[in-house]
Amino acid sequence: MGPEVPLTDDTFRALARSSPWRFSSLHFTWRTQSYGDIECWLRRPGRLRVRDGTGDRVIDDAATTERAPEPVLRADGLVASRPRAYTHDIDDPMWNTYWFVSMLDPEELSADVTLSELRSGLRAGRETWWARAVPEAGYEPRCGCCPLLWSWVTDWAEHGDEESGWEPPAGTVYPEAYEVALDVLTGVVVQLSPIGGSRPDLAFETEIHEAELSAVSA
């Protein structure tokens, strides 16, 4: 996929589905309030080296020694449809939280999310697509306890039902939206920022140092 592909709702969603097939290795730093700066080396399938405040750790995920079947591609090289993660081993190794997995593969942004204010530009010298995102009913995060777009929708799906009368904890204020940035070559979330709300710790940045691209995105 080259820079000639226009940024629309449709192409943003397709890019969010595409990460597992856009690169084979990635060296990056993930910056969060909760975990600090985590330097990572990911080689697909199934191998992750992490350097944090406690030193280096290598995570080998034996379940992902073979990648999932190829997806259905669009004419622009982005993914039209893909196998589900629960039927094929698509996920990258998890470090501490599925939030990390979703950052690397943000498929959950491809459906049941209202997008607005789309724009493209350079971020740290890399082509980036931005959108303001609001989760809607039906939004399905990779893991209910650590969604990219934390909201009443995700909390209700995780904790509530009509009979229980569930209410969020006192003092909970959900963001009105999120600013989300996707790296165009890899499909990785390189920045996420809640707009308003009581959880500033949900913001993160991903600095890509080096990526080995697949034939699809090269």
Residue, then its C-alpha position, 0 to 999 in steps of 0.5 A: m500500500g502506497p501513499e496514493v491510497p486515500l484516507t477514509d473511514d473505510t481505509f482506516r478500518a481496513l488498516a486496523r485489520s491489517s497489522p498481522w500481515r504488514f510486518s514480520s519484525l518490529h523494534f519499538t518502545w511502548r510508553t505508558q503511564s502504568y508501565g513506563d518505557i518498555e523497549c521491545w523486539l518482536r519477530r513474528p510468529g511468536r517471539l518477543r524480547v522485552r527490556d523494562g526496568t527489571g532487565d531483559r525477558v524473552i517470551d516465546d509463544a509456542a501457540t504461534t509458531e505458525r501464522a494464520p491463513e492469509p486474509v482476503l485482501r483488497a485491491d489496495g493491499l489492505v485486509a478486507s476480511r480476516p480469520r478470527a483470533y479465536t479460530h487461528d493463532i493470530d495474536d502476538p505474544m502478550w506482555n502483561t496485558y492484552w492492551f499490549v496485544s491490541m496496540l500491535d493488532p488493533e482489529e477492534l477499531s475496525a467495527d462498531v466504532t464511530l470515526s471522525e476528524l480523519r487526517s494524515g501526516l508525518r509522526a516521527g518521520r513516519e506516515t500516520w493516519w489519525a482519527r477521533a474514535v467513539p466506541e458504539a454498541g457492539y464494539e468488541p475489544r480483544c479483551g474486555c478488561c483492557p480495551l483500547l477504547w474504555s467506555w461505558v459500552t466496554d464496562w457494561a459488556e464486561h460487568g453488567d446485565e439488565e437484571s443486576g442493575w450494574e452501575p460504574p464505580a462512583g467517580t467514574v467519568y468515561p472519555e467522550a472520545y479517543e484520538v487514535a493514530l495508526d502507523v500506515l506501514t505497520g498498522v500499529v497504534v502509535q498514539l492513543s489519547p482519551i479526550g476527557g474522562s477520569r483515566p488519563d493513564l489510558a494514554f500511550e505512545t509507540e515509537i517505532h525504531e525499525a520494521e521489517l515489512s511483509a510483501v503486502s506493505a513493502 
